[in-house]
Amino acid sequence: MMVEPSLVLFYLASAITLGGALGVVMTRNIVYASFALLAAMMGVAGVFLLVFAEFLALVQILIYGGAVVIVLLFALMLTRLEDFQNLTDHRQWPIAAVISIGLFALLVTAIVTTSVRTTEPQSIDFETLGETLFTQWAIPFEVASLVLLVALIGSIVLVRTDGDRD
């Protein structure tokens, strides 16, 4: 019996995603958790590539894999950790474990009872996508860019007012 290469690649991408997700929640070091999050996002991008969603894979890598992890590390570097007390409370772990097991059982039930539908792979023309983005969706695109610009300027102002002025 021959195993399909796409199935092997799916299991590999799923293992990378699962390993990264477990690394995020199980490690105590926030920097290691950030890199585990990056691995999980890359695994999700691999799954997108396997279902021929190249654009979603690209967005996953650029936005979640790159920008979110970089912003998380940037916020970590700017936060003065010595100003915060250790507020970790481990008395609620049994409740969290029961809720997690219940959600996992619900997820497994949903996966098992749902039928798998297959579709033919369709290619996305990036030229058409770009043309639509800058014509039909030009105003929301510009509003999103202004929101990002305001966030960038706000972070610079926060850093400059808290830090030493050279």
C-alpha positions as semicolon CSV with decimal commas, in nm:
position;residue;x (nm);y (nm);z (nm)
1;M;0,000;0,000;0,000
2;M;0,146;0,331;-0,112
3;V;0,107;0,643;0,099
4;E;0,030;0,964;-0,087
5;P;0,293;1,237;-0,048
6;S;0,025;1,501;0,015
7;L;-0,100;1,301;0,312
8;V;0,252;1,279;0,454
9;L;0,297;1,654;0,405
10;F;-0,039;1,718;0,575
11;Y;0,062;1,511;0,876
12;L;0,398;1,691;0,887
13;A;0,234;2,036;0,875
14;S;-0,020;1,927;1,135
15;A;0,255;1,798;1,364
16;I;0,444;2,127;1,329
17;T;0,126;2,321;1,409
18;L;0,040;2,102;1,706
19;G;0,396;2,108;1,839
20;G;0,413;2,485;1,809
21;A;0,076;2,526;1,981
22;L;0,182;2,300;2,266
23;G;0,508;2,494;2,293
24;V;0,313;2,819;2,327
25;V;0,106;2,698;2,620
26;M;0,363;2,480;2,794
27;T;0,677;2,692;2,802
28;R;0,737;2,944;3,078
29;N;0,968;3,167;2,875
30;I;0,773;3,420;2,669
31;V;1,045;3,445;2,404
32;Y;1,037;3,069;2,347
33;A;0,657;3,086;2,340
34;S;0,680;3,352;2,067
35;F;0,900;3,131;1,855
36;A;0,669;2,836;1,917
37;L;0,382;3,057;1,797
38;L;0,585;3,129;1,485
39;A;0,627;2,754;1,426
40;A;0,253;2,698;1,472
41;M;0,171;2,973;1,223
42;M;0,415;2,827;0,970
43;G;0,245;2,489;1,007
44;V;-0,093;2,649;0,937
45;A;0,058;2,816;0,629
46;G;0,177;2,472;0,519
47;V;-0,178;2,338;0,546
48;F;-0,301;2,633;0,338
49;L;-0,044;2,547;0,072
50;L;-0,162;2,187;0,067
51;V;-0,519;2,296;-0,013
52;F;-0,393;2,526;-0,290
53;A;-0,468;2,849;-0,101
54;E;-0,140;3,021;-0,182
55;F;-0,266;3,369;-0,100
56;L;-0,385;3,263;0,246
57;A;-0,051;3,093;0,306
58;L;0,130;3,412;0,209
59;V;-0,091;3,624;0,436
60;Q;-0,047;3,371;0,717
61;I;0,331;3,392;0,691
62;L;0,351;3,770;0,652
63;I;0,086;3,880;0,900
64;Y;0,070;3,613;1,167
65;G;0,409;3,453;1,127
66;G;0,600;3,777;1,090
67;A;0,416;4,081;1,214
68;V;0,236;3,937;1,517
69;V;0,543;3,761;1,653
70;I;0,758;4,070;1,595
71;V;0,503;4,294;1,769
72;L;0,489;4,048;2,059
73;L;0,867;4,048;2,095
74;F;0,876;4,428;2,056
75;A;0,618;4,468;2,335
76;L;0,817;4,228;2,551
77;M;1,133;4,432;2,505
78;L;0,954;4,758;2,592
79;T;0,780;4,620;2,901
80;R;0,957;4,658;3,230
81;L;0,897;4,314;3,378
82;E;1,045;4,406;3,715
83;D;0,755;4,649;3,771
84;F;0,504;4,362;3,778
85;Q;0,454;4,116;4,057
86;N;0,421;3,746;3,994
87;L;0,044;3,701;3,988
88;T;0,033;3,338;3,878
89;D;-0,246;3,147;4,052
90;H;-0,243;2,772;4,002
91;R;-0,556;2,693;4,205
92;Q;-0,781;2,706;3,901
93;W;-0,605;2,441;3,693
94;P;-0,864;2,165;3,759
95;I;-1,142;2,386;3,621
96;A;-0,927;2,478;3,323
97;A;-0,847;2,110;3,262
98;V;-1,215;2,009;3,267
99;I;-1,309;2,291;3,029
100;S;-1,020;2,203;2,797
101;I;-1,113;1,835;2,787
102;G;-1,477;1,927;2,719
103;L;-1,381;2,159;2,433
104;F;-1,148;1,893;2,293
105;A;-1,429;1,635;2,303
106;L;-1,661;1,881;2,131
107;L;-1,401;1,945;1,861
108;V;-1,340;1,573;1,803
109;T;-1,716;1,513;1,782
110;A;-1,754;1,792;1,527
111;I;-1,468;1,656;1,317
112;V;-1,592;1,297;1,325
113;T;-1,955;1,380;1,241
114;T;-1,878;1,624;0,958
115;S;-1,853;1,483;0,609
116;V;-1,549;1,576;0,404
117;R;-1,620;1,767;0,085
118;T;-1,361;1,794;-0,184
119;T;-1,333;2,071;-0,439
120;E;-1,125;2,125;-0,745
121;P;-0,824;2,348;-0,684
122;Q;-0,872;2,696;-0,824
123;S;-0,590;2,935;-0,890
124;I;-0,611;3,297;-0,781
125;D;-0,481;3,559;-1,018
126;F;-0,288;3,803;-0,800
127;E;-0,322;4,076;-1,063
128;T;-0,701;4,056;-1,044
129;L;-0,685;4,046;-0,665
130;G;-0,465;4,356;-0,655
131;E;-0,686;4,539;-0,902
132;T;-0,996;4,461;-0,697
133;L;-0,821;4,561;-0,375
134;F;-0,718;4,901;-0,508
135;T;-1,039;4,981;-0,699
136;Q;-1,343;4,828;-0,532
137;W;-1,190;4,815;-0,182
138;A;-0,971;5,127;-0,200
139;I;-1,138;5,320;0,083
140;P;-1,133;5,035;0,340
141;F;-0,773;4,964;0,238
142;E;-0,675;5,328;0,301
143;V;-0,863;5,337;0,633
144;A;-0,676;5,025;0,746
145;S;-0,345;5,182;0,646
146;L;-0,431;5,499;0,843
147;V;-0,518;5,292;1,150
148;L;-0,184;5,113;1,124
149;L;-0,004;5,446;1,081
150;V;-0,172;5,588;1,393
151;A;-0,074;5,276;1,589
152;L;0,285;5,310;1,471
153;I;0,303;5,678;1,565
154;G;0,141;5,604;1,901
155;S;0,397;5,335;1,982
156;I;0,681;5,571;1,888
157;V;0,536;5,844;2,112
158;L;0,503;5,598;2,401
159;V;0,861;5,483;2,363
160;R;0,999;5,837;2,334
161;T;0,813;5,970;2,640
162;D;0,910;5,678;2,865
163;G;1,270;5,647;2,752
164;D;1,568;5,874;2,790
165;R;1,595;6,156;2,542
166;D;1,932;6,156;2,374
